[in-house]
């Protein structure tokens, strides 16, 4: 299937590593020109260099998505170098780790930071990119959230991910008639480098094999294992394409399926 992405121009925030880099790589494979955005200059340039070495058209830009000015400058730079931005993938967010925190024990400032980064940060990027998409009458925005939007236990994860879903639907209703589709992808625990490190250290601490701990982490995943970053990148790449026009404002769960509950 030709996803009709050749020559499209994409900005992937949080693109220097993990899931963001996998998405950027897949978009490049489909012929898109890709700008990776991250907070660290060395990391984002190294990631872009890896893509260029593989023969792709990729650049790195530096920005802190919690700062309006940073986002505006980064979007202006990508627009100048590529001539425009057709696709925005919002993925710049903190990977919240640690045990579940009860409401009475949570740090309100930490929650503010989570929302500032993942919700308002996504909104900043959309506001910076949307005007040119509206002018051209076409665009795609894919917000990366997470399956914690479906469950309690992590107050941070639930609040920020539900908020991203609400943001997505509002953007979709506003911009859909102008040719811009906005969707949200909800990964579960994904086998990124960070999760592999967590499995490695966790297995050693518990005196079990890495395979045993990975299986335990995937106990409620219906495909029987953790999803890999490239597999989520395939979903995001389809949503970034013109062929995804029938999907707008909705969420796509991409965690390998959860055993038990029926979601409808």
N, C-alpha and C positions, 0 to 999 in steps of 0.2 A: 504494500500500500504506500503510495506517495503522499506524505503528510503535507506537501506543498509549503515547506518551511525554507526552501533554498532562497537565500538572500534576505530573509527576515532578520530583523535586528532585535536582540534580546538583552535585557539587563537582569542579572540574577544576583540578588542580595544574599549575603552569607555564602558567597560562591567559592570561597578559597579552599574549602575542605568538606568532608562528609557528604551529606545529602545534597548540599548546594553545588558542590563540584561535580557530583554524578549527574545532576540535572544539566549543568552547563555543558558537560561532555556529550551528553545525549543530544542536546540541541545542536551542538556543533556537528555531530555525526549526521544529522539530518540536513545539514547545509546552512544553518543559521550562523550569523555573525554574533558573537556573544561577548558582553562585557561582564566581568566578575567584579562584584563590589564587596569589600570587607574592610574591617577597621585597621588591619595591619598591612603596611606597605610591602614588607618583604614576603609575607605569606601569599598575598593576592597576586603579586607579580610572578612568584614562583609557580602558582597554579596556572596563570595565564600562559606562562612560558611552556609549561607541559602541554597545553593544548596547541600552541603554535608549533611546537616540535612535532606534533602528530599531524601537522598540515592544516590546522584549522585557523580561522580568523577570530582571534580572541585578544582582548585587552583586559587589564586590571585597573580598577579605580579604587581610591581610598575614601571612606566616609564613615562617620558615626551616625547611624540612622536615628539616634535620639536628638540630633541637632538639625534644625531646619536648614541652616546655611550649608552645612556639609552635604545634605541631600541635594539641595538646589545646585550647588557647584558640580557635584558628581554627575547629575543628570545632564547639565549643560555640557560637560566635557564629553560624555558618551554621545550626546546628540550631535556635537560638532564633529567628532571623529567618525561616526557611523552615518551621519546625515539624518538621524532620527531613531526612535525606539518604537518598535511594534509590539513587543512582548515584555511584560514585567513579571518576574517570579520573585515574590516576597518570601525570603527564608531567613533573614538575619534576626536571630533570636537566641537568647541564652537557653542552653540545654539544662533545664532545672533538674538537679540531682539531690539525693538525700532522702531520708525517710519521710513519709507523709506527716504533714504538720496540721494540728488541730486549729480551729478558728481562734481559740483563746491564746494560742501560743505563737501565732504567725507574726512576723515582723511587717508592719504596715509599710515601712519604707521599701522593703524588698518587693512587696506586692506592687507598689507604685513603679518600681524599676522594671518589673516584668511587663506591666501594661505599657509603660513608656516605650519599651523596646519593641515588643511584639505587636501591640495594637496600634499605638500612635506612630511607631516607626513605619509600619506597613502603610498607614494612612498618609504619612508624609511622602512616601515614595509614589503612591498613587496620585496625590495632588500635584506632584512635580511632573509626572509623565502624562497624565490624562489629557491635558489640553492639546498636545500634538496628536494624540490618538483621535480625539474628537474632530480635530481639523481634517484629518485624513479619512475619517469615517470607518476606521477599523483598528482593532487592538485586542489583546488578550492580557488579562491579569490573573495570575494563579497565586493564591495565598497558601503557604504551608502552615498548617496548624498541628493538630494531633488528636489522637483518640481519647485523651483525657476529657474532651468535651462531653463524652458520654457517661462519665463515671465520677463518683465522689472519691475522696481519699487524698487527693492533691488539690488543695484550695487554689494554689497558684495555677496549676495546669488547667483546672476546670474553668476558672474565671477568664484567664487569658484566651483559652481556645474557644470557649463559647463566644467571647467578644469578637474574635476573628471571624467566626461564622456569621454573627450579626452584621459586622462591617461588610463582609462579602455580599450578603443579600442586599443591603442598602445600596452598595455600589452597582450591583448588577441591575437593579431596578432603575437606577438613575442613568446608567450609561448604556444599557442594553439597546435602547432605541437608536443610539448613536453609533452602533456597530462594534461596541466593546463588550466582550463577554468576560465576566468575573466569576471565578470558581475558587473553591477551597479544597485542598487535599489534606486528609487526616492520616498520617502514618502512625503506626504503633511503635513499639520498641524495634528499632531498625539496626541491622548489623553494620553500623559504621565503624570507623577505626576506634572511636571513643568507646563504643559498646564492646568491641573486641577486647580492648584494654581492660574494661570493667570485668568482663568474663574471665580474662586471664588472671587478674589479681584476685577476684572473688573466688575462683576455683582453688587457687593456692591457699587462701585464707581458710577455706572450708574443708580442705583436704579431699576435694573431689576432682574429677577430670574436667577439662574445659567443655568437652562434649556433654557431660552430664549436667553441668550448670546451664549451658545453652539450651538444652532440652527442657530444663526446669523453667527457664525464662519464657519458653514458647509453649508452656503447658496448656494455655487456653487459646492457642492459635490453630485454626482449623486446618491449615496446610501442614502443620506439624513442625514448623521451624520458623525462625525469624526471617522477615523479609529483608532482602538486600537493597542497598541504595539504588543500584541500577534498575531494579524492578519498579521502584517508585518513580524513578526518572522517566521510565517508559510512559507511565500514566500522565505525568506532568507534560511531557512532550506532546502527547496527543491533545491534551487540553489547550496547549499553546498553538495548535494548528488551526487553519481555517475549517477543517473537517469537524471540529467540536462545536459548531455553531448551535446545535440543539441543546447544549448543556449550559445553563446560565444561572448563577445565584445559588447553586446547589453544592453540597459537599460530597466528596468521594472518599470513602473509607479505604485505606490502602495498607492495612495491617495484616493481611493474610487471612482475614475472617476471624471473628470471635466465636468460640464455641458457646452454644447455649442460647443466648438472647435472640429474639427475632426483632429486627429493626425495620420499621415501615413508615 
